């Protein structure tokens, strides 16, 4: 079955593309290489062939159609894999959960399921290392890092195989999105500062009793259970500790969260950029701690 196809007019800036073949630059070049009025050799697409015909004039020298034809065929395979992916996702998921992740899933679609148990930049699935183009590798890495635990990612086309990545688990080195990290940072910041404030105040405050207690009498060591109670309630602003006959009262723990409240996406992205050169756990943890420690804690004891 021959399907005639008119390419139309193409701007020198590659503002257009060859429908059905994708936006890849090589596919554009293959169409650009035709002369005005030319008819291309037939290219197999799915179950038929496409014949390109240049309907309008354009200028500029570009590589020949033959040079890019192989890439056109590869892109067709990739698009076909994407189109048929919904039909095999359930099977992909089942095979991955059962541990059968090494064999070819569907020969006709050239889909190969892979399991990824680590998603940090420093520890990626081995097959990702096959990507030599830095730009494509970075795009692949980012796609993996954004995957959710238990999800099946869109095919990653490497060589002549479309790899379907099953993200079986997310490790501690997973890099969360900015929207999820900020509330966690703020919450941890408040909790840590409240704990520090409560602990420091408890060591200085004398107990409150019904009878008179010399002001010079200081609070003795608190048990781990006492401090745990303080830490759990300190962020509420006030806390009472009852130790038998002794009652300790700490009031008005005010925490300045300006630094973390004003944390921006740009700050976070800058920190993430450092992951190319440093380990996640040391770099991001250090960055978060700097924000948590940047402002003061005001403690008023009553």
N, C-alpha and C positions, 0 to 999 in steps of 0.2 A: 504494500500500500504506500503510494507516494503522496506526501502532503506538501504542496508548494507553500512557501512562507516568504513574505516580503519583509526585509529588514528595515525598510524605511530609511530615514535620515539620521545620522549619528554625529553629534557635536564632537569637535576635537577634544573637548574636556571630558569625554566619557560620561556625559550626563544621562545617556540612555543605555540600554542593554539589550541582549538578545532574549526575548521572552522564551521561557521554558528551559533555558540553559543556565540561568543564574547571573549573578553580578560579577563573577570572576573576571579579572582583567583579560585573561587569555581568551575568554569566549568573545569579548568585545573585539579583540584584535583579529580573531578569525573572521568576523564579519567585516571588519574594516579593510581587510586585505583584498576583498573583492573589488573589482572595478565597476564603474557605473554600468548598470545593465547586466552584470555578470550573473550567472547561475552557478551555485556551488555544487560540489559532488554531494550525493545523498549521504546523510548522517543517520545512523540507526538510533531511534528514540523509542524505548519500550518495544511495542510490537510492530512499529512501522518505521518509515524513513522521513526525514525532513530535508527539503531542498531549499536553500536560502537564495533569494533573488534580491539584489540591491536595487531598490525602486528609485532612490534619489541620489544625487551627487554629493560627494564629500571629498576632502583633500587630505594629504598627509600620508607618508609611507609607514606601513606597519608590517609585522611578520606575516608570512603567508598563512593561508587557512590550514594547510597541511601541518604546519608546525604546532598548531593548537588543537587539531582535531582529536588527538588522544585525550586531552584534558576535557574536551566537550563530552566525550563518551563517559569518562570517569564521573563528571558532574551529573550526568543523567542517572548513573547508578546510585549516586548519593541521594538525589532527589527522589528516586524510586524507593530507596530505603526509608527516607523520611515519610513518604506518603503511606507506606504500608506498616509503619511502626505501630500505630494503634492496634493493629490486628494481632500483633505478636507480643505486646507488652506483658500480658498475663503469663504467657509461656516463658518469657524472659525472667519475670519475677519468680516464677515457680522453680525454674532451673537454678537460678542464683541462690534461692533459699535452700535448695537441696544440695548445694555445693557443686553442681554440674556446670562449671563456668568456663571450662577450657575448650570445649568443642564448638564447631560451627553450629549455630542455632538454625539458620535457614540458608541453605546453599544458594537458592535463587535470589535472595536479597543480599547475600554476602554480609549477614549480620553476625557478629561474634560478641557474645556476652562476656564481660569481664567484671570481677569483683574488686572493689577498692576498699581496703580496710584502713587506709590512712589518707588524709586529705590536706596535710600541711604542705607548704611550698618546698620544704626540705625532704619530704618523703612522699613521692607520688607513685602511682601505678607504673611499673616498668615500661609498659607499652607507650606511655606518653613521651618517654625519652627518645622514641623513634622520630619524633617531629624535629626536623632540623631548622625550619624557618622560625626564628625567634618570635616574630609577631604571631604566628599561628600557635606556637607553643604557649605563649602568654595567654592567648584567648582560650586555649584548651584548659590551662591551669585555672583560670578564673571561673570557667564553667564548672569545673569540678569543685572548686572551693565554695561555690554558691549552692551546690547540691544539698538537699536535705537528707538526713539519715533515712534509709529505706527507700529512697527514690530511684527511679530509672531515668537516666539522663538521655537526651537526644543523641543520636549517633555521632561519634567522633570519627570522621573519615580519614584513615591513615593508609597510604598505599592503595591497595585494591580492596580493602576491607573496611566496612563501617562498624566500628566498635560501639557496642551499647554498654554503657557503664552502669553497673548496679552498685550503689553506694551502701554497702552492707552495714557499716557503722561509722560514727563520727568520733574521732579521738579527741583528746584534750587539746591537741595542737590545731584543731579546726579554728579558722578565723571567722568570727561572726560578723554580720552586717552591722553598720554603724547604728541603725535604729535599735538593735537589740543590745548593743554593748553599752550605750549611754545610760539607760535606766539601771543596768547592773552596776556600772561604775558609781553612779550617784548613791544607790542603795548601800553598796559596800562601804562607800566613803562615810556616809552618815553613821552606819553601824560601828565602824572602826573608831571614828572620832568619839562617838558616845561611850564606847567601851573604855577608851583612853581617859576620857574626862571623868567617868564614874569611878574608875579605879584610882585615879590620882586624888579625887576628892575624898573617897572613903578612907584613904590613909591619913587624912588630915583632920577629919571631922570627929569631934567627941560625941559619944552617945548621948541621947536625950532620955533622962529618967525622971521619975516623979520626985525623987529626992535630989538634993543638991550634989552635983558632981564637979570637982575642981576643973576649971577651964583648961588646966595644963594636961589633963588626962587625955591621952591620944588613943585612937582606935587601934586595937591589936590586929594581928593578922586575920584575914578573912579566909574562910574555907573556899574551895573551888565551887561548892554549891552556892555560897553567898554571892560570889562574883558572877556566876552564871545568871543568877536572878537579876543582878544589877544590869548586866549586859543586855538581857532580853527586854528590859523596861526603860533603859536610860534614854533611848531615842524619843520616848514620849515626852520628855522634858522634866519629869519629876520621878523620884523613886524613894520608897520606904524599905528599909531592911529591918526585920524583926528578929533579934537573936535572944530569945528568952526574955530576960528583964531589960535588955538594951534595945533601944529603937534608934535607928540612924535614918536621917532624912536629908536627902540631897535634892536641891531645887534648882530650876532654871538652867538647864544645860542647853546652851545656845550654840548651834553649829553653823559656821559660815560656809555655805555651799556655793559661793559665787564662782569659784574657779571651775568646778565641775558643771555647774548650771550653764556656764558660758562656753563649754566645750563645743567645738564645731565639727562638722563633717570634714572640713579641710584638715583640722588637727589630726583626726583619726586616719584620714587617707595618707597624710604625711608619715604617720607612724607605720602604717601598713607598707609603705614603700621601702622602709628599712628592712623588711622581711627578706628582701633579695640577698642581703648580706649577713643577717644575724638570725639566730634561732628565735622561733616564735615565743617560747616560754620566757626567755630572758628579755627580749626586746619589748614586747607588748606589756608584760608584767611591770617592767621598769617604767614604761611610759605611763601606765595607769597609776602606779605608786606616786609618781611625780605630781600628778593632778590631785591625788588624795591628800598629799602632804603639803600642798601649796598654800593653804589658808589656815588661819588660827582657830582655836576652839576657845570659846568664852564660857567659863564655869562660874556660876554664882551659888554659893553655899548658904543655906539658911539653917 
